[in-house]
Amino acid sequence: VDVVCALATVEQVLRHEENSIQLLEDFLETYSGELSDTDKARVYTNLAFYYSDEGSIKEYDYLSAAVKLKSPYIETYRGLALYHFTAYREKGSIAELERSLLTYEKGRSISDNYEMNFGRAVCLFELKEYEKAKTIFLQLLENYPNRMRLFLCIAYCNVYLGNKIQSLDYLKKIKIGGDPAYQRDDEI
């Protein structure tokens, strides 16, 4: 599995994504009976990545299959949550937003990291659960101090909660143009 995933990545780097897809799909077809559920989930998650740029239903199918296999990979849950969130943004479907929230929550069992919690809070905000979203943003701020994005999110929550003065306090903390001394690789 390691080798076929590495080969697929090489094909992708060479801008031959169709070869990556074919390689992984052929591998699954040939060795599916010999692979553990964890290995299948990894291959499904990788395949979904290659289909993500196309807006293909196959992205959803592969990610869903990986989740059903109890994927231990955070990328599976992040990908599926973002798939549903994108569908919500494009269609305005609250059902898709709720699916995104549920997937972020499920992903937290794999990794209770910044990204899963931030995504969860954004979903809650979009669902007009401003107090719950604000609580999560504040918790994240404790672990990731001075993150401008969190200041802005908390300010928005405060506006919708009617706390205009608190909102202004958070807006004053934001450095216009960002903070050159503060660069994170995991900022989403």
C-alpha positions in Angstrom: 0.0 0.0 0.0 2.9 2.4 0.8 4.5 1.7 -2.5 1.3 2.2 -4.6 0.4 5.4 -2.7 3.9 6.7 -3.3 3.8 5.9 -7.0 0.4 7.6 -7.3 1.9 10.7 -5.6 4.8 10.7 -8.1 2.3 10.5 -11.0 0.4 13.4 -9.5 3.6 15.5 -9.0 4.3 14.8 -12.7 0.8 16.2 -13.4 -0.5 12.8 -14.5 -3.4 12.6 -12.1 -5.3 10.3 -14.4 -2.4 7.8 -14.0 -2.6 8.1 -10.2 -6.3 7.3 -10.3 -5.9 4.4 -12.6 -3.0 3.0 -10.6 -4.9 3.1 -7.3 -8.2 1.8 -8.8 -6.3 -1.1 -10.5 -4.5 -1.8 -7.2 -7.8 -2.0 -5.3 -9.4 -4.2 -8.0 -6.5 -6.6 -7.9 -5.7 -6.7 -4.1 -9.0 -5.8 -2.5 -9.5 -9.2 -0.9 -6.0 -9.1 0.6 -6.1 -5.6 2.1 -7.1 -4.7 5.6 -9.9 -2.2 6.2 -7.3 0.3 7.3 -5.3 -0.1 4.0 -8.5 0.1 1.9 -9.5 3.3 3.8 -6.1 4.8 3.0 -6.4 4.0 -0.7 -10.0 5.3 -0.8 -8.9 8.5 0.9 -6.1 9.0 -1.6 -8.4 8.3 -4.5 -10.9 10.9 -3.2 -8.1 13.4 -3.2 -7.5 12.9 -6.9 -11.1 13.3 -7.6 -11.6 16.4 -5.4 -10.6 18.9 -8.1 -13.2 17.6 -10.5 -16.2 18.0 -8.2 -16.9 14.3 -8.9 -19.3 12.2 -6.9 -16.5 9.7 -6.8 -14.8 11.9 -4.2 -17.8 11.5 -2.0 -18.1 7.8 -2.7 -14.5 7.0 -1.8 -14.5 9.2 1.3 -17.8 7.6 2.5 -16.4 4.1 1.9 -13.3 5.0 3.9 -15.5 6.3 6.8 -17.6 3.1 6.7 -14.3 1.2 7.2 -13.6 3.3 10.3 -10.7 5.1 8.6 -8.0 6.1 11.1 -6.9 8.9 8.8 -7.9 12.5 9.7 -7.6 13.3 6.0 -10.7 11.1 5.4 -12.9 13.1 7.8 -11.4 16.5 6.8 -12.1 15.7 3.1 -15.6 14.5 3.7 -16.4 17.5 5.9 -15.1 19.9 3.3 -17.0 18.1 0.6 -20.3 18.6 2.5 -19.4 22.2 3.4 -18.7 23.0 -0.2 -22.0 21.5 -1.2 -23.7 23.6 1.4 -22.0 26.8 0.0 -22.9 25.9 -3.5 -26.5 24.7 -2.9 -27.4 26.4 0.3 -28.4 23.0 1.7 -28.6 23.0 5.5 -28.6 19.2 5.4 -25.1 19.4 3.8 -24.0 21.8 6.5 -25.3 19.5 9.2 -23.4 16.5 7.5 -20.3 18.6 7.5 -20.7 19.4 11.2 -21.2 15.7 12.0 -18.2 14.7 10.0 -16.0 17.3 11.8 -17.3 15.9 15.1 -16.5 12.3 14.0 -13.0 13.4 12.9 -12.3 14.8 16.4 -12.2 11.2 17.6 -9.2 10.7 15.4 -7.5 14.1 16.0 -8.9 16.8 18.3 -6.8 19.4 16.5 -7.2 23.0 15.4 -8.5 22.2 12.0 -11.3 19.8 13.1 -12.4 22.2 15.9 -12.2 25.3 13.6 -14.3 23.6 10.9 -16.8 22.5 13.6 -17.1 26.1 14.9 -17.6 27.5 11.4 -20.4 25.0 10.8 -22.0 26.0 14.1 -21.7 29.6 13.1 -23.3 29.0 9.8 -26.1 27.1 11.7 -26.6 30.3 13.7 -25.3 28.6 16.9 -23.2 31.7 17.7 -22.7 31.0 21.4 -21.4 27.4 20.7 -19.2 28.6 17.9 -17.8 31.4 20.0 -17.0 29.0 22.8 -15.0 26.8 20.5 -13.2 29.8 18.9 -12.3 31.0 22.4 -10.9 27.6 23.4 -8.8 27.5 20.2 -7.5 31.0 21.0 -6.2 29.7 24.4 -4.1 27.2 22.5 -3.3 29.4 19.5 -2.9 32.9 20.9 -2.9 35.9 18.6 -4.3 34.1 15.6 -5.9 36.9 13.7 -8.5 34.6 12.1 -9.8 33.6 15.5 -10.1 37.2 16.6 -12.2 37.9 13.6 -14.4 34.8 14.1 -15.0 35.8 17.7 -15.8 39.3 16.7 -18.4 38.0 14.2 -20.0 35.8 16.9 -20.2 38.8 19.2 -21.9 40.9 16.6 -24.6 38.3 16.0 -25.0 37.8 19.8 -25.5 41.6 20.2 -22.2 42.2 22.0 -20.9 45.1 19.8 -18.5 46.4 22.3 -16.8 43.0 22.8 -16.8 42.6 19.0 -14.9 45.9 18.7 -12.4 44.8 21.3 -11.5 41.7 19.3 -11.4 43.7 16.0 -8.9 46.1 17.6 -6.6 43.1 18.2 -6.4 42.3 14.5 -3.2 43.5 12.8 -4.1 44.8 9.4 -2.2 42.9 6.7 -1.5 40.1 9.2 1.3 39.7 11.6 4.7 38.9 9.9 6.0 37.5 13.2 3.2 35.0 13.3 3.2 32.5 10.5 1.6 29.1 10.9 1.8 26.2 8.5 -1.5 24.7 9.6 -3.6 27.9 9.1 -6.7 27.0 7.1 
